[in-house]
Amino acid sequence: MSGRRFVLPVVLSATFVQLLSVTIAQIAAPAIQADLNAGPGAAQLILAGYTLTYACLLITAARLGDRYGYRRLFVLGTAVFTIGSVACACAPDAVSLIVARLVQGAGSGLVAPQVLSIIQVAIPIDRRPRAVGLFGATMGVASLAGPLIGGLLLGADLFGLGWRLVFLVTVPVALASLTGATMLPRSRGAEGQRVDGVGAVLATVGFGALVLPLTLGREAGWPWWTWAGLVVAAFALGCFAWTIPRRPDPLIHPSVFGDRTARWGVLLVFVFNAGVPSFTYLLFLHLQSALGYPAVAAALTSAPFAAAAVLGSRAAPALSGRHGPKVLTVGALVLAGMALALAPLIGTAAWAVPPVLAVGGAAFGSFTASVFALVLARVSGTAAGSVSGLLPTAQQLGGSIGVTAAGLAYFARAPSTGAAFWHAMLYEAAVFAITALISLRLRETNRANAPSAHQSLSQRGVTTRQSAGDHG
């Protein structure tokens, strides 16, 4: 039992570096492209490769954890991620870096679904709501901290390593998580449970064919293969959905489709993440490309957003326990207001930008720290396990689609003009407004479930995914 106090630091540190790796490379992309003499297509693949394998494996990895044990998959994924990170830092050319990013993303995809399962298994019931809230906050802050840390590392250029430090910085934390994994609870998994191979293939092909065109399409000018990929994605994911109620051991439990909280919760995470990653992407893009900020200056300008997000996440458990889904609605509306307020200020009133970002960051932190706890607390027991795998999938797909859509809005006008940023911020405001509407719908759905997230999680106890294996 004494080792269980280290469970949360171990799994959250792994979550932090894996999500950090999604955004930290964005700030280093120009330096990587120049140093490795990479073309625009190769540069995009360096960024997209990680997200591609990460998103493709999430749902399948969740079921593999049920079958073979959460700790075993956590260790395997963390080891693969660490190897991939070292390979990224040592890559001699663009092709090697692309392959290393694919490996790095695959490791993250194996680990991510195990984290919530380990929290449900290892954390006492009365502490579980706070742990899930910290998990949500870690995901949010890691996504924001990537460009900030990347900019500072590039500016420091320690030991003359340049952009390679962006990948090396994750290695010590990943090694610490790997060492700490010995303190995670053992789980033998469910020996009688099978992993649906047909569903795994369809899900992997479908998500891959969706993420790749969305990530590379705009830069490539939307050639024929991007549209073909989207058609393949629609067909594969449609077949995957069709097989779910017809397979003996589907990757997603059919009860998810009948659980209104699960449906609205996954949709909420998807839509929200169509806004946040694209917002940070557009902010750094505009500061550096249009306004001429160096990487360090752009990172420091965005720092209030990340710092306030930490404070917002700290306040989230108390706020969500008292106000429930209202926290999500208010947080989304504040973010929409931030986007509208930021559009006329950027480039004209630089002194007013940090306070506006700070307000938005606090709203972002409270939202992300609350949404996972609120959704997981209120889904039915049979759907909870599948939702644990679906939530990070929705997060990654929402981010990929959001960055594509926001990029189209931004580049509809010349990026050097303020109109480009106006277009982008109108997109962001619309996304967050839709998020607020979905939050209201989630609130109506859960009005009958009067207990707070804390009470609901405490009453539920062991979820479906816990019952899937023999946990020691």
Summary of the structure (lengths in Angstrom):
residues: 472
radius of gyration: 20.9
end to end distance: 11.1
largest distance: 63.6
contacts: 1859
relative contact order: 0.14
helix: 84%
strand: 0%
